[in-house]
């Protein structure tokens, strides 16, 4: 059932946002959006790929949302790191921020440094209240901003979060990633495309909706950090949309996990005064195949903006 402006799917960030982010602000799918959805569904058909695709206009209203396999679990790889930055900025006083080049936070976000990602999560644990471990506290923050999944562990060699687990998100008979052939795989860190899109919705609209100055400041700082590009690397989205993207991708080569190659990318694409949230996930697909799918998404953005 489609939800409209008078109702909402979930009070995203109820503990942090004074005004919930609306699920959908439109009453019904327009013929153009229906055509775009059909084009994307055809592109994704038979592929182990997922998408949550949203347009937010200058008034912070959601114009449309297209979801394809968006509720299915996929290996998240490094995509969750964008929200490590928001977690850091929210629980760290601005005068104590250390986010310049060479700091753990900068390295974790701009260069996707796995060791420093654990360093940041462990560092913030000392400031986030409660008796839980660092991984659990990070996941609690993700739940507060409206996401439904978290990492089970972050055990990169040498990082301070080794040995810490959140068993709420452990693989189980009801929590697994299904491969393209139907095989069930146990994956420690699995999210959905909808999860990533919800997180980016907070980064896109949260500053306008919250009365919490601390959250607004954290959102703005996170967006600024995400906008810094790694000069030696382009994410899958950046290959097809080189300007106006902020986000975080995640790539796992063949052999890292049993399900095969993982190509994920999630972020915000600015086109004029609109912002498009694109959360793309795939497993067992090639990077070239993922780029074709992402190019199709960009082509549909052009269709919408030109109303063709």
Secondary structure, 3 states (H helix, E strand, C coil): CCCCCCCCCCCCCCCCCCCCCCCCCCCCCCHHHHHHHHHHHHHHCCCCEEEEEEEECCCCCEEEEEEECCCCCEECCCCCHHHHHHHHHHHCCHHHCCCCCCCHHHHHHHCCCHHHHHHHHHHHHCCCCCCCCHHHHHHHHHHHCCCCCCCCCCCCCCCCCCCCCCHHHCCECCECEECCCCCEECCCCEECHHHHHHHHHHHHHHHHHCCCHHHHHHHHHHHHHHCCCCCCCCCHHHHHCCCCEEEEEEEECCCCCCCCCEEEEEEEEEECCEEEEEEEEEECCCHHHHHHHHHHHHHHHHHHHHCC
